[in-house]
């Protein structure tokens, strides 16, 4: 097993309600602000919104998302 790949794959889980369903609320979003006397601007982020409770989750460019449709028979 190779340790070259440091990418960790995890299932999406909302930290508030533990739901695994979210919709994309924004892509390539940059957040800016001011702390004390310094201004900052984040790198581009993807913003997901939990479809159950509305919590916003922020991910950097390294995050990859897949969709999985569950069929109920």
PQR file with spaces between the fields and no chain letter, atoms N, CA, C, O and H, PARSE charges and radii, in Angstrom:
ATOM       1  N    UNK     1       0.847   -1.178    0.000 -0.4000 1.5000
ATOM       2  CA   UNK     1       0.000    0.000    0.000 -0.0000 2.0000
ATOM       3  C    UNK     1       0.888    1.235    0.000  0.5500 1.7000
ATOM       4  O    UNK     1       1.832    1.328    0.785 -0.5500 1.4000
ATOM       5  N    UNK     2       0.590    2.171   -0.870 -0.4000 1.5000
ATOM       6  CA   UNK     2       1.413    3.360   -1.040 -0.0000 2.0000
ATOM       7  C    UNK     2       0.903    4.494   -0.155  0.5500 1.7000
ATOM       8  O    UNK     2      -0.304    4.686   -0.013 -0.5500 1.4000
ATOM       9  H    UNK     2      -0.176    2.096   -1.508  0.4000 1.0000
ATOM      10  N    UNK     3       1.835    5.243    0.439 -0.4000 1.5000
ATOM      11  CA   UNK     3       1.476    6.408    1.236 -0.0000 2.0000
ATOM      12  C    UNK     3       1.626    7.698    0.440  0.5500 1.7000
ATOM      13  O    UNK     3       1.592    8.787    1.014 -0.5500 1.4000
ATOM      14  H    UNK     3       2.816    5.086    0.324  0.4000 1.0000
ATOM      15  N    UNK     4       1.793    7.586   -0.884 -0.4000 1.5000
ATOM      16  CA   UNK     4       1.956    8.770   -1.725 -0.0000 2.0000
ATOM      17  C    UNK     4       0.709    9.641   -1.708  0.5500 1.7000
ATOM      18  O    UNK     4       0.800   10.869   -1.733 -0.5500 1.4000
ATOM      19  H    UNK     4       1.821    6.702   -1.350  0.4000 1.0000
ATOM      20  N    UNK     5      -0.446    9.008   -1.666 -0.4000 1.5000
ATOM      21  CA   UNK     5      -1.694    9.757   -1.683 -0.0000 2.0000
ATOM      22  C    UNK     5      -2.103   10.091   -0.261  0.5500 1.7000
ATOM      23  O    UNK     5      -2.372    9.203    0.548 -0.5500 1.4000
ATOM      24  H    UNK     5      -0.521    8.011   -1.645  0.4000 1.0000
ATOM      25  N    UNK     6      -2.147   11.382    0.034 -0.4000 1.5000
ATOM      26  CA   UNK     6      -2.518   11.824    1.378 -0.0000 2.0000
ATOM      27  C    UNK     6      -3.980   12.266    1.426  0.5500 1.7000
ATOM      28  O    UNK     6      -4.419   12.845    2.419 -0.5500 1.4000
ATOM      29  H    UNK     6      -1.929   12.104   -0.623  0.4000 1.0000
ATOM      30  N    UNK     7      -4.733   11.996    0.363 -0.4000 1.5000
ATOM      31  CA   UNK     7      -6.120   12.418    0.296 -0.0000 2.0000
ATOM      32  C    UNK     7      -6.976   11.455    1.113  0.5500 1.7000
ATOM      33  O    UNK     7      -6.927   10.239    0.929 -0.5500 1.4000
ATOM      34  H    UNK     7      -4.376   11.525   -0.444  0.4000 1.0000
ATOM      35  N    UNK     8      -7.751   12.026    2.011 -0.4000 1.5000
ATOM      36  CA   UNK     8      -8.643   11.229    2.837 -0.0000 2.0000
ATOM      37  C    UNK     8     -10.057   11.361    2.295  0.5500 1.7000
ATOM      38  O    UNK     8     -10.537   12.471    2.063 -0.5500 1.4000
ATOM      39  H    UNK     8      -7.791   13.014    2.162  0.4000 1.0000
ATOM      40  N    UNK     9     -10.718   10.241    2.094 -0.4000 1.5000
ATOM      41  CA   UNK     9     -12.089   10.280    1.599 -0.0000 2.0000
ATOM      42  C    UNK     9     -13.030   10.017    2.759  0.5500 1.7000
ATOM      43  O    UNK     9     -12.866    9.060    3.515 -0.5500 1.4000
ATOM      44  H    UNK     9     -10.328    9.340    2.282  0.4000 1.0000
ATOM      45  N    UNK    10     -14.017   10.889    2.879 -0.4000 1.5000
ATOM      46  CA   UNK    10     -14.993   10.757    3.948 -0.0000 2.0000
ATOM      47  C    UNK    10     -16.374   10.970    3.373  0.5500 1.7000
ATOM      48  O    UNK    10     -16.550   11.682    2.385 -0.5500 1.4000
ATOM      49  H    UNK    10     -14.149   11.667    2.264  0.4000 1.0000
ATOM      50  N    UNK    11     -17.341   10.354    3.995 -0.4000 1.5000
ATOM      51  CA   UNK    11     -18.724   10.617    3.625 -0.0000 2.0000
ATOM      52  C    UNK    11     -19.125   11.955    4.236  0.5500 1.7000
ATOM      53  O    UNK    11     -18.720   12.286    5.350 -0.5500 1.4000
ATOM      54  H    UNK    11     -17.198    9.775    4.799  0.4000 1.0000
ATOM      55  N    UNK    12     -19.916   12.711    3.506 -0.4000 1.5000
ATOM      56  CA   UNK    12     -20.385   13.995    4.000 -0.0000 2.0000
ATOM      57  C    UNK    12     -21.314   13.773    5.189  0.5500 1.7000
ATOM      58  O    UNK    12     -22.215   12.936    5.136 -0.5500 1.4000
ATOM      59  H    UNK    12     -20.245   12.442    2.601  0.4000 1.0000
ATOM      60  N    UNK    13     -21.088   14.523    6.254 -0.4000 1.5000
ATOM      61  CA   UNK    13     -21.976   14.473    7.420 -0.0000 2.0000
ATOM      62  C    UNK    13     -22.045   15.871    8.016  0.5500 1.7000
ATOM      63  O    UNK    13     -21.022   16.452    8.377 -0.5500 1.4000
ATOM      64  H    UNK    13     -20.356   15.203    6.297  0.4000 1.0000
ATOM      65  N    UNK    14     -23.238   16.397    8.114 -0.4000 1.5000
ATOM      66  CA   UNK    14     -23.431   17.719    8.711 -0.0000 2.0000
ATOM      67  C    UNK    14     -23.012   17.648   10.182  0.5500 1.7000
ATOM      68  O    UNK    14     -23.438   16.742   10.897 -0.5500 1.4000
ATOM      69  H    UNK    14     -24.069   15.925    7.820  0.4000 1.0000
ATOM      70  N    UNK    15     -22.183   18.591   10.642 -0.4000 1.5000
ATOM      71  CA   UNK    15     -21.759   18.559   12.047 -0.0000 2.0000
ATOM      72  C    UNK    15     -22.888   18.875   13.033  0.5500 1.7000
ATOM      73  O    UNK    15     -22.751   18.611   14.227 -0.5500 1.4000
ATOM      74  H    UNK    15     -21.837   19.328   10.060  0.4000 1.0000
ATOM      75  N    UNK    16     -23.996   19.433   12.550 -0.4000 1.5000
ATOM      76  CA   UNK    16     -25.107   19.783   13.430 -0.0000 2.0000
ATOM      77  C    UNK    16     -26.116   18.641   13.540  0.5500 1.7000
ATOM      78  O    UNK    16     -26.453   18.209   14.642 -0.5500 1.4000
ATOM      79  H    UNK    16     -24.107   19.647   11.579  0.4000 1.0000
ATOM      80  N    UNK    17     -26.601   18.150   12.385 -0.4000 1.5000
ATOM      81  CA   UNK    17     -27.684   17.155   12.418 -0.0000 2.0000
ATOM      82  C    UNK    17     -27.264   15.781   11.880  0.5500 1.7000
ATOM      83  O    UNK    17     -28.070   14.851   11.894 -0.5500 1.4000
ATOM      84  H    UNK    17     -26.328   18.501   11.489  0.4000 1.0000
ATOM      85  N    UNK    18     -26.027   15.638   11.411 -0.4000 1.5000
ATOM      86  CA   UNK    18     -25.475   14.383   10.890 -0.0000 2.0000
ATOM      87  C    UNK    18     -26.103   13.922    9.569  0.5500 1.7000
ATOM      88  O    UNK    18     -25.900   12.781    9.156 -0.5500 1.4000
ATOM      89  H    UNK    18     -25.373   16.394   11.399  0.4000 1.0000
ATOM      90  N    UNK    19     -26.859   14.798    8.909 -0.4000 1.5000
ATOM      91  CA   UNK    19     -27.436   14.456    7.609 -0.0000 2.0000
ATOM      92  C    UNK    19     -26.322   14.320    6.571  0.5500 1.7000
ATOM      93  O    UNK    19     -25.284   14.974    6.674 -0.5500 1.4000
ATOM      94  H    UNK    19     -27.024   15.725    9.245  0.4000 1.0000
ATOM      95  N    UNK    20     -26.544   13.472    5.580 -0.4000 1.5000
ATOM      96  CA   UNK    20     -25.545   13.311    4.521 -0.0000 2.0000
ATOM      97  C    UNK    20     -26.007   13.934    3.207  0.5500 1.7000
ATOM      98  O    UNK    20     -25.486   13.599    2.143 -0.5500 1.4000
ATOM      99  H    UNK    20     -27.386   12.940    5.496  0.4000 1.0000
ATOM     100  N    UNK    21     -26.978   14.835    3.276 -0.4000 1.5000
ATOM     101  CA   UNK    21     -27.486   15.475    2.068 -0.0000 2.0000
ATOM     102  C    UNK    21     -27.257   16.977    2.139  0.5500 1.7000
ATOM     103  O    UNK    21     -27.570   17.629    3.135 -0.5500 1.4000
ATOM     104  H    UNK    21     -27.402   15.107    4.140  0.4000 1.0000
ATOM     105  N    UNK    22     -26.698   17.512    1.048 -0.4000 1.5000
ATOM     106  CA   UNK    22     -26.441   18.946    0.985 -0.0000 2.0000
ATOM     107  C    UNK    22     -26.546   19.406   -0.458  0.5500 1.7000
ATOM     108  O    UNK    22     -26.404   18.613   -1.389 -0.5500 1.4000
ATOM     109  H    UNK    22     -26.443   16.983    0.238  0.4000 1.0000
ATOM     110  N    UNK    23     -26.796   20.698   -0.632 -0.4000 1.5000
ATOM     111  CA   UNK    23     -26.820   21.268   -1.975 -0.0000 2.0000
ATOM     112  C    UNK    23     -25.716   22.317   -2.069  0.5500 1.7000
ATOM     113  O    UNK    23     -25.332   22.923   -1.069 -0.5500 1.4000
ATOM     114  H    UNK    23     -26.911   21.342    0.125  0.4000 1.0000
ATOM     115  N    UNK    24     -25.217   22.520   -3.278 -0.4000 1.5000
ATOM     116  CA   UNK    24     -24.166   23.515   -3.474 -0.0000 2.0000
ATOM     117  C    UNK    24     -24.797   24.900   -3.401  0.5500 1.7000
ATOM     118  O    UNK    24     -25.697   25.229   -4.173 -0.5500 1.4000
ATOM     119  H    UNK    24     -25.529   22.028   -4.091  0.4000 1.0000
ATOM     120  N    UNK    25     -24.311   25.700   -2.463 -0.4000 1.5000
ATOM     121  CA   UNK    25     -24.815   27.062   -2.299 -0.0000 2.0000
ATOM     122  C    UNK    25     -23.923   28.063   -3.026  0.5500 1.7000
ATOM     123  O    UNK    25     -24.351   29.183   -3.306 -0.5500 1.4000
ATOM     124  H    UNK    25     -23.580   25.432   -1.836  0.4000 1.0000
ATOM     125  N    UNK    26     -22.689   27.671   -3.332 -0.4000 1.5000
ATOM     126  CA   UNK    26     -21.789   28.556   -4.051 -0.0000 2.0000
ATOM     127  C    UNK    26     -20.489   27.863   -4.390  0.5500 1.7000
ATOM     128  O    UNK    26     -20.027   26.996   -3.649 -0.5500 1.4000
ATOM     129  H    UNK    26     -22.342   26.761   -3.104  0.4000 1.0000
ATOM     130  N    UNK    27     -19.894   28.245   -5.515 -0.4000 1.5000
ATOM     131  CA   UNK    27     -18.604   27.699   -5.925 -0.0000 2.0000
ATOM     132  C    UNK    27     -17.652   28.859   -6.174  0.5500 1.7000
ATOM     133  O    UNK    27     -18.076   29.939   -6.583 -0.5500 1.4000
ATOM     134  H    UNK    27     -20.269   28.950   -6.117  0.4000 1.0000
ATOM     135  N    UNK    28     -16.369   28.635   -5.927 -0.4000 1.5000
ATOM     136  CA   UNK    28     -15.337   29.656   -6.096 -0.0000 2.0000
ATOM     137  C    UNK    28     -15.644   30.908   -5.275  0.5500 1.7000
ATOM     138  O    UNK    28     -15.450   32.030   -5.740 -0.5500 1.4000
ATOM     139  H    UNK    28     -16.025   27.757   -5.594  0.4000 1.0000
ATOM     140  N    UNK    29     -16.123   30.702   -4.059 -0.4000 1.5000
ATOM     141  CA   UNK    29     -16.465   31.792   -3.151 -0.0000 2.0000
ATOM     142  C    UNK    29     -15.216   32.187   -2.370  0.5500 1.7000
ATOM     143  O    UNK    29     -14.479   31.327   -1.889 -0.5500 1.4000
ATOM     144  H    UNK    29     -16.281   29.790   -3.681  0.4000 1.0000
ATOM     145  N    UNK    30     -14.983   33.491   -2.248 -0.4000 1.5000
ATOM     146  CA   UNK    30     -13.879   33.991   -1.429 -0.0000 2.0000
ATOM     147  C    UNK    30     -14.465   34.807   -0.289  0.5500 1.7000
ATOM     148  O    UNK    30     -15.284   35.700   -0.502 -0.5500 1.4000
ATOM     149  H    UNK    30     -15.581   34.190   -2.639  0.4000 1.0000
ATOM     150  N    UNK    31     -14.037   34.490    0.911 -0.4000 1.5000
ATOM     151  CA   UNK    31     -14.496   35.227    2.080 -0.0000 2.0000
ATOM     152  C    UNK    31     -13.420   36.221    2.495  0.5500 1.7000
ATOM     153  O    UNK    31     -12.232   35.899    2.477 -0.5500 1.4000
ATOM     154  H    UNK    31     -13.371   33.765    1.084  0.4000 1.0000
ATOM     155  N    UNK    32     -13.821   37.385    2.856 -0.4000 1.5000
ATOM     156  CA   UNK    32     -12.875   38.398    3.307 -0.0000 2.0000
ATOM     157  C    UNK    32     -13.325   38.962    4.639  0.5500 1.7000
ATOM     158  O    UNK    32     -14.492   38.851    5.016 -0.5500 1.4000
ATOM     159  H    UNK    32     -14.786   37.646    2.871  0.4000 1.0000
ATOM     160  N    UNK    33     -12.401   39.558    5.335 -0.4000 1.5000
ATOM     161  CA   UNK    33     -12.754   40.147    6.615 -0.0000 2.0000
ATOM     162  C    UNK    33     -11.604   40.919    7.193  0.5500 1.7000
ATOM     163  O    UNK    33     -10.556   41.085    6.569 -0.5500 1.4000
ATOM     164  H    UNK    33     -11.453   39.649    5.029  0.4000 1.0000
ATOM     165  N    UNK    34     -11.823   41.389    8.404 -0.4000 1.5000
ATOM     166  CA   UNK    34     -10.797   42.165    9.083 -0.0000 2.0000
ATOM     167  C    UNK    34     -10.713   41.666   10.514  0.5500 1.7000
ATOM     168  O    UNK    34     -11.731   41.510   11.188 -0.5500 1.4000
ATOM     169  H    UNK    34     -12.675   41.253    8.910  0.4000 1.0000
ATOM     170  N    UNK    35      -9.504   41.418   10.970 -0.4000 1.5000
ATOM     171  CA   UNK    35      -9.263   41.010   12.346 -0.0000 2.0000
ATOM     172  C    UNK    35      -8.222   41.941   12.926  0.5500 1.7000
ATOM     173  O    UNK    35      -7.109   42.047   12.411 -0.5500 1.4000
ATOM     174  H    UNK    35      -8.677   41.544   10.422  0.4000 1.0000
ATOM     175  N    UNK    36      -8.590   42.612   13.995 -0.4000 1.5000
ATOM     176  CA   UNK    36      -7.752   43.657   14.585 -0.0000 2.0000
ATOM     177  C    UNK    36      -7.387   44.649   13.480  0.5500 1.7000
ATOM     178  O    UNK    36      -8.280   45.318   12.961 -0.5500 1.4000
ATOM     179  H    UNK    36      -9.494   42.526   14.413  0.4000 1.0000
ATOM     180  N    UNK    37      -6.113   44.772   13.100 -0.4000 1.5000
ATOM     181  CA   UNK    37      -5.755   45.742   12.064 -0.0000 2.0000
ATOM     182  C    UNK    37      -5.361   45.065   10.759  0.5500 1.7000
ATOM     183  O    UNK    37      -4.805   45.710    9.870 -0.5500 1.4000
ATOM     184  H    UNK    37      -5.388   44.228   13.522  0.4000 1.0000
ATOM     185  N    UNK    38      -5.644   43.769   10.634 -0.4000 1.5000
ATOM     186  CA   UNK    38      -5.250   43.026    9.434 -0.0000 2.0000
ATOM     187  C    UNK    38      -6.480   42.576    8.645  0.5500 1.7000
ATOM     188  O    UNK    38      -7.469   42.112    9.214 -0.5500 1.4000
ATOM     189  H    UNK    38      -6.096   43.245   11.356  0.4000 1.0000
ATOM     190  N    UNK    39      -6.393   42.727    7.315 -0.4000 1.5000
ATOM     191  CA   UNK    39      -7.460   42.247    6.449 -0.0000 2.0000
ATOM     192  C    UNK    39      -7.043   40.908    5.865  0.5500 1.7000
ATOM     193  O    UNK    39      -5.853   40.643    5.694 -0.5500 1.4000
ATOM     194  H    UNK    39      -5.590   43.105    6.854  0.4000 1.0000
ATOM     195  N    UNK    40      -8.013   40.070    5.560 -0.4000 1.5000
ATOM     196  CA   UNK    40      -7.699   38.774    4.978 -0.0000 2.0000
ATOM     197  C    UNK    40      -8.708   38.414    3.894  0.5500 1.7000
ATOM     198  O    UNK    40      -9.822   38.937    3.862 -0.5500 1.4000
ATOM     199  H    UNK    40      -8.980   40.286    5.699  0.4000 1.0000
ATOM     200  N    UNK    41      -8.301   37.524    3.019 -0.4000 1.5000
ATOM     201  CA   UNK    41      -9.144   36.992    1.960 -0.0000 2.0000
ATOM     202  C    UNK    41      -8.805   35.515    1.832  0.5500 1.7000
ATOM     203  O    UNK    41      -7.635   35.151    1.715 -0.5500 1.4000
ATOM     204  H    UNK    41      -7.396   37.099    3.045  0.4000 1.0000
ATOM     205  N    UNK    42      -9.823   34.668    1.855 -0.4000 1.5000
ATOM     206  CA   UNK    42      -9.578   33.227    1.782 -0.0000 2.0000
ATOM     207  C    UNK    42      -9.296   32.794    0.346  0.5500 1.7000
ATOM     208  O    UNK    42      -9.493   33.559   -0.598 -0.5500 1.4000
ATOM     209  H    UNK    42     -10.773   34.964    1.950  0.4000 1.0000
ATOM     210  N    UNK    43      -8.837   31.565    0.199 -0.4000 1.5000
ATOM     211  CA   UNK    43      -8.731   30.971   -1.126 -0.0000 2.0000
ATOM     212  C    UNK    43     -10.146   30.642   -1.586  0.5500 1.7000
ATOM     213  O    UNK    43     -11.097   30.779   -0.817 -0.5500 1.4000
ATOM     214  H    UNK    43      -8.677   30.943    0.966  0.4000 1.0000
ATOM     215  N    UNK    44     -10.290   30.212   -2.823 -0.4000 1.5000
ATOM     216  CA   UNK    44     -11.616   29.898   -3.349 -0.0000 2.0000
ATOM     217  C    UNK    44     -12.186   28.680   -2.624  0.5500 1.7000
ATOM     218  O    UNK    44     -11.508   27.672   -2.428 -0.5500 1.4000
ATOM     219  H    UNK    44      -9.517   30.100   -3.449  0.4000 1.0000
ATOM     220  N    UNK    45     -13.447   28.807   -2.234 -0.4000 1.5000
ATOM     221  CA   UNK    45     -14.116   27.764   -1.470 -0.0000 2.0000
ATOM     222  C    UNK    45     -15.384   27.306   -2.171  0.5500 1.7000
ATOM     223  O    UNK    45     -15.976   28.047   -2.956 -0.5500 1.4000
ATOM     224  H    UNK    45     -13.998   29.627   -2.392  0.4000 1.0000
ATOM     225  N    UNK    46     -15.792   26.080   -1.882 -0.4000 1.5000
ATOM     226  CA   UNK    46     -17.106   25.583   -2.285 -0.0000 2.0000
ATOM     227  C    UNK    46     -17.962   25.585   -1.033  0.5500 1.7000
ATOM     228  O    UNK    46     -17.539   25.099    0.016 -0.5500 1.4000
ATOM     229  H    UNK    46     -15.311   25.478   -1.244  0.4000 1.0000
ATOM     230  N    UNK    47     -19.162   26.131   -1.141 -0.4000 1.5000
ATOM     231  CA   UNK    47     -20.065   26.220    0.005 -0.0000 2.0000
ATOM     232  C    UNK    47     -21.223   25.258   -0.216  0.5500 1.7000
ATOM     233  O    UNK    47     -21.908   25.310   -1.237 -0.5500 1.4000
ATOM     234  H    UNK    47     -19.505   26.527   -1.993  0.4000 1.0000
ATOM     235  N    UNK    48     -21.428   24.380    0.760 -0.4000 1.5000
ATOM     236  CA   UNK    48     -22.560   23.457    0.730 -0.0000 2.0000
ATOM     237  C    UNK    48     -23.524   23.834    1.843  0.5500 1.7000
ATOM     238  O    UNK    48     -23.105   24.266    2.917 -0.5500 1.4000
ATOM     239  H    UNK    48     -20.871   24.337    1.590  0.4000 1.0000
ATOM     240  N    UNK    49     -24.817   23.670    1.583 -0.4000 1.5000
ATOM     241  CA   UNK    49     -25.843   23.942    2.587 -0.0000 2.0000
ATOM     242  C    UNK    49     -26.582   22.648    2.881  0.5500 1.7000
ATOM     243  O    UNK    49     -27.106   22.006    1.971 -0.5500 1.4000
ATOM     244  H    UNK    49     -25.157   23.319    0.711  0.4000 1.0000
ATOM     245  N    UNK    50     -26.626   22.269    4.140 -0.4000 1.5000
ATOM     246  CA   UNK    50     -27.333   21.057    4.552 -0.0000 2.0000
ATOM     247  C    UNK    50     -28.808   21.204    4.197  0.5500 1.7000
ATOM     248  O    UNK    50     -29.432   22.217    4.516 -0.5500 1.4000
ATOM     249  H    UNK    50     -26.201   22.791    4.880  0.4000 1.0000
ATOM     250  N    UNK    51     -29.364   20.187    3.534 -0.4000 1.5000
ATOM     251  CA   UNK    51     -30.766   20.271    3.123 -0.0000 2.0000
ATOM     252  C    UNK    51     -31.718   20.002    4.282  0.5500 1.7000
ATOM     253  O    UNK    51     -32.913   20.279    4.174 -0.5500 1.4000
ATOM     254  H    UNK    51     -28.858   19.365    3.275  0.4000 1.0000
ATOM     255  N    UNK    52     -31.212   19.467    5.386 -0.4000 1.5000
ATOM     256  CA   UNK    52     -32.074   19.174    6.534 -0.0000 2.0000
ATOM     257  C    UNK    52     -32.161   20.356    7.505  0.5500 1.7000
ATOM     258  O    UNK    52     -33.260   20.763    7.882 -0.5500 1.4000
ATOM     259  H    UNK    52     -30.241   19.242    5.475  0.4000 1.0000
ATOM     260  N    UNK    53     -31.002   20.913    7.917 -0.4000 1.5000
ATOM     261  CA   UNK    53     -31.029   21.969    8.939 -0.0000 2.0000
ATOM     262  C    UNK    53     -30.561   23.333    8.433  0.5500 1.7000
ATOM     263  O    UNK    53     -30.726   24.333    9.131 -0.5500 1.4000
ATOM     264  H    UNK    53     -30.110   20.582    7.611  0.4000 1.0000
ATOM     265  N    UNK    54     -29.976   23.393    7.225 -0.4000 1.5000
ATOM     266  CA   UNK    54     -29.570   24.678    6.664 -0.0000 2.0000
ATOM     267  C    UNK    54     -28.174   25.139    7.049  0.5500 1.7000
ATOM     268  O    UNK    54     -27.795   26.267    6.734 -0.5500 1.4000
ATOM     269  H    UNK    54     -29.842   22.580    6.658  0.4000 1.0000
ATOM     270  N    UNK    55     -27.400   24.295    7.725 -0.4000 1.5000
ATOM     271  CA   UNK    55     -26.040   24.648    8.141 -0.0000 2.0000
ATOM     272  C    UNK    55     -25.143   24.776    6.915  0.5500 1.7000
ATOM     273  O    UNK    55     -25.210   23.945    6.009 -0.5500 1.4000
ATOM     274  H    UNK    55     -27.708   23.379    7.982  0.4000 1.0000
ATOM     275  N    UNK    56     -24.298   25.819    6.880 -0.4000 1.5000
ATOM     276  CA   UNK    56     -23.380   26.021    5.765 -0.0000 2.0000
ATOM     277  C    UNK    56     -22.032   25.389    6.080  0.5500 1.7000
ATOM     278  O    UNK    56     -21.500   25.554    7.178 -0.5500 1.4000
ATOM     279  H    UNK    56     -24.244   26.494    7.617  0.4000 1.0000
ATOM     280  N    UNK    57     -21.481   24.660    5.101 -0.4000 1.5000
ATOM     281  CA   UNK    57     -20.179   24.006    5.246 -0.0000 2.0000
ATOM     282  C    UNK    57     -19.259   24.525    4.155  0.5500 1.7000
ATOM     283  O    UNK    57     -19.685   24.695    3.013 -0.5500 1.4000
ATOM     284  H    UNK    57     -21.913   24.526    4.209  0.4000 1.0000
ATOM     285  N    UNK    58     -18.004   24.779    4.497 -0.4000 1.5000
ATOM     286  CA   UNK    58     -17.041   25.366    3.578 -0.0000 2.0000
ATOM     287  C    UNK    58     -15.908   24.380    3.305  0.5500 1.7000
ATOM     288  O    UNK    58     -15.361   23.782    4.231 -0.5500 1.4000
ATOM     289  H    UNK    58     -17.658   24.641    5.425  0.4000 1.0000
ATOM     290  N    UNK    59     -15.559   24.212    2.022 -0.4000 1.5000
ATOM     291  CA   UNK    59     -14.515   23.283    1.624 -0.0000 2.0000
ATOM     292  C    UNK    59     -13.567   23.960    0.644  0.5500 1.7000
ATOM     293  O    UNK    59     -13.998   24.766   -0.180 -0.5500 1.4000
ATOM     294  H    UNK    59     -16.004   24.698    1.270  0.4000 1.0000
ATOM     295  N    UNK    60     -12.276   23.638    0.727 -0.4000 1.5000
ATOM     296  CA   UNK    60     -11.313   24.224   -0.201 -0.0000 2.0000
ATOM     297  C    UNK    60     -11.290   23.444   -1.514  0.5500 1.7000
ATOM     298  O    UNK    60     -12.070   22.512   -1.709 -0.5500 1.4000
ATOM     299  H    UNK    60     -11.925   22.983    1.396  0.4000 1.0000
ATOM     300  N    UNK    61     -10.392   23.836   -2.405 -0.4000 1.5000
ATOM     301  CA   UNK    61     -10.337   23.247   -3.756 -0.0000 2.0000
ATOM     302  C    UNK    61      -9.998   21.758   -3.750  0.5500 1.7000
ATOM     303  O    UNK    61     -10.322   21.049   -4.703 -0.5500 1.4000
ATOM     304  H    UNK    61      -9.758   24.593   -2.247  0.4000 1.0000
ATOM     305  N    UNK    62      -9.357   21.279   -2.699 -0.4000 1.5000
ATOM     306  CA   UNK    62      -8.966   19.873   -2.658 -0.0000 2.0000
ATOM     307  C    UNK    62     -10.149   18.940   -2.451  0.5500 1.7000
ATOM     308  O    UNK    62     -10.055   17.749   -2.747 -0.5500 1.4000
ATOM     309  H    UNK    62      -9.094   21.855   -1.924  0.4000 1.0000
ATOM     310  N    UNK    63     -11.250   19.460   -1.953 -0.4000 1.5000
ATOM     311  CA   UNK    63     -12.430   18.629   -1.710 -0.0000 2.0000
ATOM     312  C    UNK    63     -13.085   18.250   -3.033  0.5500 1.7000
ATOM     313  O    UNK    63     -13.221   19.076   -3.935 -0.5500 1.4000
ATOM     314  H    UNK    63     -11.327   20.428   -1.712  0.4000 1.0000
ATOM     315  N    UNK    64     -13.480   17.008   -3.128 -0.4000 1.5000
ATOM     316  CA   UNK    64     -14.201   16.533   -4.311 -0.0000 2.0000
ATOM     317  C    UNK    64     -15.522   15.957   -3.854  0.5500 1.7000
ATOM     318  O    UNK    64     -15.602   15.274   -2.833 -0.5500 1.4000
ATOM     319  H    UNK    64     -13.370   16.337   -2.395  0.4000 1.0000
ATOM     320  N    UNK    65     -16.551   16.241   -4.622 -0.4000 1.5000
ATOM     321  CA   UNK    65     -17.883   15.809   -4.244 -0.0000 2.0000
ATOM     322  C    UNK    65     -18.453   14.893   -5.318  0.5500 1.7000
ATOM     323  O    UNK    65     -18.257   15.108   -6.514 -0.5500 1.4000
ATOM     324  H    UNK    65     -16.486   16.796   -5.451  0.4000 1.0000
ATOM     325  N    UNK    66     -19.154   13.878   -4.867 -0.4000 1.5000
ATOM     326  CA   UNK    66     -19.848   12.986   -5.788 -0.0000 2.0000
ATOM     327  C    UNK    66     -21.292   12.915   -5.340  0.5500 1.7000
ATOM     328  O    UNK    66     -21.611   13.164   -4.177 -0.5500 1.4000
ATOM     329  H    UNK    66     -19.314   13.703   -3.895  0.4000 1.0000
ATOM     330  N    UNK    67     -22.156   12.574   -6.271 -0.4000 1.5000
ATOM     331  CA   UNK    67     -23.556   12.399   -5.917 -0.0000 2.0000
ATOM     332  C    UNK    67     -23.867   10.916   -5.976  0.5500 1.7000
ATOM     333  O    UNK    67     -23.382   10.191   -6.845 -0.5500 1.4000
ATOM     334  H    UNK    67     -21.898   12.372   -7.216  0.4000 1.0000
ATOM     335  N    UNK    68     -24.672   10.491   -5.050 -0.4000 1.5000
ATOM     336  CA   UNK    68     -25.079    9.101   -5.037 -0.0000 2.0000
ATOM     337  C    UNK    68     -26.587    9.071   -4.896  0.5500 1.7000
ATOM     338  O    UNK    68     -27.134    9.433   -3.854 -0.5500 1.4000
ATOM     339  H    UNK    68     -25.067   11.080   -4.344  0.4000 1.0000
ATOM     340  N    UNK    69     -27.246    8.641   -5.944 -0.4000 1.5000
ATOM     341  CA   UNK    69     -28.697    8.533   -5.915 -0.0000 2.0000
ATOM     342  C    UNK    69     -29.059    7.167   -5.355  0.5500 1.7000
ATOM     343  O    UNK    69     -28.598    6.138   -5.849 -0.5500 1.4000
ATOM     344  H    UNK    69     -26.801    8.347   -6.790  0.4000 1.0000
ATOM     345  N    UNK    70     -29.880    7.171   -4.330 -0.4000 1.5000
ATOM     346  CA   UNK    70     -30.306    5.903   -3.740 -0.0000 2.0000
ATOM     347  C    UNK    70     -31.677    5.563   -4.278  0.5500 1.7000
ATOM     348  O    UNK    70     -32.605    6.367   -4.193 -0.5500 1.4000
ATOM     349  H    UNK    70     -30.254    8.008   -3.930  0.4000 1.0000
ATOM     350  N    UNK    71     -31.805    4.361   -4.835 -0.4000 1.5000
ATOM     351  CA   UNK    71     -33.104    3.941   -5.333 -0.0000 2.0000
ATOM     352  C    UNK    71     -33.764    3.078   -4.270  0.5500 1.7000
ATOM     353  O    UNK    71     -33.154    2.155   -3.731 -0.5500 1.4000
ATOM     354  H    UNK    71     -31.052    3.708   -4.904  0.4000 1.0000
ATOM     355  N    UNK    72     -35.019    3.392   -3.979 -0.4000 1.5000
ATOM     356  CA   UNK    72     -35.750    2.630   -2.964 -0.0000 2.0000
ATOM     357  C    UNK    72     -36.744    1.742   -3.682  0.5500 1.7000
ATOM     358  O    UNK    72     -37.674    2.229   -4.326 -0.5500 1.4000
ATOM     359  H    UNK    72     -35.515    4.142   -4.417  0.4000 1.0000
ATOM     360  N    UNK    73     -36.546    0.430   -3.570 -0.4000 1.5000
ATOM     361  CA   UNK    73     -37.425   -0.512   -4.265 -0.0000 2.0000
ATOM     362  C    UNK    73     -38.433   -1.093   -3.317  0.5500 1.7000
ATOM     363  O    UNK    73     -39.261   -1.909   -3.722 -0.5500 1.4000
ATOM     364  H    UNK    73     -35.791    0.034   -3.047  0.4000 1.0000
